[in-house]
Amino acid sequence: MSEGGARGGTGLAPAPAASYMSRMDTLSLHLVSVERSHSRVALPPPMRWSQPIIHAWWALDHCSFTGLHGRVVAPGAPAGEFARAIDTWHLYAPGTAYHEAAERPTQIVEKRWVLFGWDDAPPALRAAGFAAFVDEGRVLIPLLDAIHELRGGGSGERISANGLLQAMVGHLLRALQRGDPPPARCIVTRPGERTARAALAERVDAIISRRLRRPPSLAEIARELGMSESSLSHRFKRDTGLSVMERSRALRIDAARVLLLRDGATVKSTARQLGFSSAFHLSRVFTELCGVPPAEWRRRHGGG
């Protein structure tokens, strides 16, 4: 998937969101390659940065696992290191260099990416070099999977695949037009949809986040939302891929990461602040989700 190359950036500031839109009704795109796999991958040792990855084409990839960190050398990218959120899509312009590091050295991951040429890409997007997207409408994965099924076919299949690629990039441009410019993550939704799915996930997150020290039960969350437990469980799993309790654990561990970086923080003090029964309990859950114990994670990330 990667090609070696030099790092670099233009130093340009991101342009207003509207300038990312093409003024044409169609886009001059051509598919180069598409990949979809589900396998155990061997990554560099925990939090060891990869060599620069550079593509000669536009590259769009999907992250479906936790614990991946990135550094992107582009004006439109976040400054410095950032943790890549699960189920995000990253778009890299040709020549943009990026590095990756994982908290776990080996894990089973589902990987999706597509490389394509884009002759009439908006200059502002090309200058930004990078953009990140959250696919709340769940529209991109089915499109990429369909392109993958059509790969290597005859002329009809190639025309269909390029049409689907047009739809994918159209959704990205629409999200850029509606959202903040990079490095903010833009939201991909189905046309005409605010996404009740996103609204439910946000409401559940808000309820849990208010009570991280004593996380609410599924019954308590359902009661606050005016839903049955079975309906909440089904809809939340469908919309996010997680159970409500899995999301609750993830939010508590996200909070633990923040607390562990504070001056003088210890695993014991962090466990106490978040209501874990003991430092051992926090360590067990933290290691399960992050791949390393909390004390080791704090050491690697320069906790004071």
N, C-alpha and C positions, 0 to 999 in steps of 0.2 A: 504493500500500500504506500510506502514512503519512498522518497528519493532524497539522496544526500544533497546538501547545498549550504550556502552561507546564510548568516543571519543578517537582518537589517530592517530598518523602518524609515518612513518618509518624514516623520515628525509633524504631519498635518493634523490639525484638529478635526474631530468628527463633524460632518456636515449635518444640517437640519434633516429631520426624518423624511420630509417630503422630497428632498433632492435625491433620495435613493430610488425613486420610482422611475422606471423607463416610460418614455412618452409614446412608445409604440404599443400596438395591440397584440403583437406577437414578439417573441424573443428568439434571437439567433443562437440556439443551443444545439450541441451535439453530444451524445452520450459517448464516453470513453470506456468506462468500466463500472460495474456495480458488484457489490459483495454483500452476502448475508451468511453468517456462520454462527454456530453455537458450539463452543469447544472450550477445553481447558487450555489456558494460555500461560506461558511462563513469561513473566514481566521481570524487569530488573529488580535487584534487592529492594526491600521496602524504602521508599522515598529517595531512591537514587535516580537522578534525572537522566532521561534518554538523550541520545545525540539529537541535534536539530533535525526535525522532519520538515521537508519542503516538497511541495508538489508542483509540477509544471502546469497542472490544470486546476480549475476550481474544484474544491473538495468539500463535501458535506458529509459529516459523520454523526452517528448517534451513540450516546453513552447510556448503557442500561445497567450499570453496576456502580456501587458506592466505593469510595476510597480513592478515586482518581483525581490527581492534581495536575494543573497545567500552568505553563508559562508561554505566552504568545508574544512574539516580537512584531507588533503592529500597532498603529495609532488607535485603531478601534477596539483594542483589547484592554482588559483590566490591567492596571499597573502591578507588576510583580507576580508572585505566585497566587493562585486561587484554587479552591476546591471545586471540582466540577460536580454540579448537582446531577442526580440521577435523572434519566429521561430528558436530557438536553441535547440539542443539535448544534453543532458548530460548523460555520461556513468559513472556509479559508480561501483567500484569493491566491492566484498563482504567485509563487515566490515567497509567500508568508511562511516564516519559520516558527515552529512551535516545539515545545518539549513536554514530555509527560512523565509522571512518577506515580507509583501506586503504593498504597499503604499495605497491601498484601502482595507477596511475591508471586503467588500462584492462585488462580481462581478460575471458575467456569464463568464465561461471559458470552453474551450474545452481541455480536458485532454487526453493524450495518454501515456502509458508506457508499458513496457514488462520486466518481470523478467525471467532470464534463467540461467541454469548452463553451465559452460564453463570449461571443464576439462583440455584443453590444451591451456589456455590463455597465451599469451606471458608474460614471467616473468617481462619484463620491464613495460608493461602496468599494470600488477597486482601491481607492486611496486609503480607506479605513483598513482594508486588508483582512478584516475579521468581523464576524457577527455571531451572536448566540441567540438561540430560540428555545422556547418551551412550547411543546406541542399539546396544548390543553384540549384542542379539538380532536386529537388522535387522527389526524388526516395524513401525516407524512409517512408513517410506517406502512400502511396499506399500499400507498403509491409506490414506495421503494420496493416492497415485496413483489408487486405486480411487474415492475421493471425487471426485477431479478428473474422472474418466471419467463419473461419474453426475450432475455438475453440470448444471443447466438442464433436467433431464428432468421427467417428470410426477410425480404423487404417489407412485408406487411407488419411483421413483429417489430422490426426496427422503427418503422413509422409510429406504431403504437407506443413503443417505449419512449421515443422522443416526445410524443404528446403528453405522456404521463410526467416526464421530466419538466416539460413546460408548466404543468399544473403544480408540481412541487415548488419550482422557483417562483411561480406566481403567488403561492401562499406565503413564501418568505418575504417577497417584496410588499405584499399587503400588510404583513405583520410589521415590517420596518416603517411603513407609512403611518400606521396607527399608533406605534409605540415611540419610546424615547430612542435617540440614536445610540449606537455602540458607545461605551461598553455595556449598556443596559441590556438585559435579556428581553427579547421581544416575544410576544405571545401569539402563537398560531392558533386560530379558532376556525370553526366551520363558518362559512358566510352566513351572516344574520344571526349568529349565536353568541350570546354572552357566556355561555357554557354554565348550565346549572351544575355540571360536574365540578367545575372549578370552584363554584360558590359553595358546594357542600364540603369539599376538601378544606377550603379556607375556614369555614365555620367550625369544623371538627378541630383543625389546628388551633384556632383561637381558644376553644374550650379547654383543650389539653394544656396549652401554653400558660393559661392563667393558673393552672394547678399542677405544676410540675413536681412540687414537693409531695403531693398526694394525688397521683393521677386518677382521674375519674374512671369509673368502670364503664363498660359498654352500655349497661342499662342506664347509668346516669347521663351519658352523652345522648343516648336516644331520647330520653325523657326531656332533656333540655331542648332538643331539636324538634320535639313533637312527632317522633317517628317510632316505629316498632324496632326492636333489636334486630330482627331478621332482615327488615328492609334496609336499615342502616348498614348492616354487615355486607349485604349483597351489593348495594349501590357503591359503597366506599371501595370494596374490592374491585368491582368492575371499573371504577373511574381511576383508581390509583395503582392497582396491582398489589396493594398491601391490605392487610387486615387493620382494623382500627387499633388493636393492641400493638401490632408491629409499628404502626405510625407513632403511637405513644412512646414506645421504647426509643425510636429513632430521634424524636424531639428531645427526650431527656438526655440522650447521648450527645446530641448537637449542643445542648446547653452545657454539658460536662466539658466538652472541648473548649468552649469559651472560658469557663471558670478555671480550667487547668492552666491556662496561659497567664493568669493573674500572678502578680508578685506574691511569693510565699504560699501559693496554693499547694495543697497536698491531696492525695487520693482520698484520704479520710475526711478532710474538710469539704471536699467537693461532694462526696457521698452524703454527708450530713446536710448540706445545703439543698440537695435534690431529693432528699427523703429516702435514699437507699438504706437498706437495713444494716449494711456494713460496707467497709472499703472492699472487702472480698466480693460482695454482691455487685458493686459497681464495676469492679475489675473484670468480673466474669462476663457481664453484659457488654461492657465496652470492648473487650477483646473479641467477643463473638461478632460484633458489628464492624469493628474497625481493623481487626486482624492483628493488633498489637495491644499490650497492656497500657493502661492510662499513664503510668509513670514513664514508660518508654516513649509513648506518644508525646508527652510533655517535653521530654529531653530532646527529641528530634526536632520539635518545633520551637525550641528556644524559650520555653517558659521561664519567667523570672524567679 
